[in-house]
């Protein structure tokens, strides 16, 4: 009986496909998410839009909060640690969370290194803006990838850019000759073995979700149509005017993304989405997607 | 639709790893059909309910009017196989909080019975009727705590049933779609007359 193998770690992400993972800050919110049909919840201290507003150092959630959320719901519970903060990650593993998000939404703890994720039994998800970044994280042991988007903005444009970038780079890689793969690996800054693998298969070796700025059912359906395997929603649910209704509608739009009539139906009368931010108005040093490399 | 391309096997595609089941079905010459609506359900001769989150799949099936049509087809004898979340959905009863179920298979199931993700595992499993062990992947997997009359236990882990069969119904706690081993998919297809 072997635990913590790549197949087992990547396998949980496979089971989350076609689903919505929701940020929650309390056990009550976790319950709302589960009742709406979330496939997992992400436990954190503050949702990204509040982290953005309040500034300061954003850290791993209080273990008591994680315990409370785990006690409340039967679906998987994920939690975030800071980039490079392997001790926060060890704490989260000890708390028996189901997935660790080494996340740019929190303040990075190491400006040069991400966590060596092969050291852990608990699987990791990491953000990526392009194929090279995705393959570097997978090379470090990530078992799931998500777009970075720009968290806490309610603006889907960055998530779209990141997903389109990954798709284009994947497509290009499949068309190269074998003699071009080493220079492609150099240009992408990606491990050669993974570049070769992707050249063969034409897809990432792990599940890839959308994250960062998804605020409406149509946003979720758009990302699914662009080829992501599922959706993270951060501030989009609990910063909307009617969280249970938004949560449910986004779940339904994610399953029926290819059917605009269903997306129309679930989008009716939801009330106000979370307030949005224009990316250009965000000072460069406050862009979360720039964190990590 | 013709039968030239092999039996039409539905895969419930509301959420979860339905695509992988489709790949394995194609590899053994069956025609996978992803089922999200009652109309799509009418097209199929057998059904796989895949792994995923059982609460999510159950809620979506309820909201989109699939529960009654599914029960009707399954009770009329359609060969049906539930893997992991699918086992839970087929069960008559689940230990713990209420959730939408089809209740077609006379078993009581405990969710996440092996523990959280850190206790997920893979192992070589002996299955009754198979000559060679099956590489079985258990992800936050359920096990069966009680079987009704006529339900046969085909595999166990530490004494807990993880694969059962009752006439046209199969249920496994593990994920054959993750390993590419098609022997259990073949077993389902063989149930289609």
Interface residues (C-beta under 8 A of the other chain):
Chain A: X1 X2 X3 X4 X5 X7 X8 X11 X12 X14 X15 X16 X17 X18 X19 X34 X35 X36 X37 X38 X39 X40 X70 X74 X75 X76 X93 X96 X97 X98 X99 X121 X122 X123 X251 X252 X255 X256
Chain B: X13 X14 X15 X16 X17 X18 X19 X20 X36 X51 X52 X53 X55 X56 X59 X60 X63 X64 X84 X85 X96 X97 X111 X112 X115 X116 X117 X118 X119 X120 X121 X122 X123 X137 X139 X140 X175 X178 X179
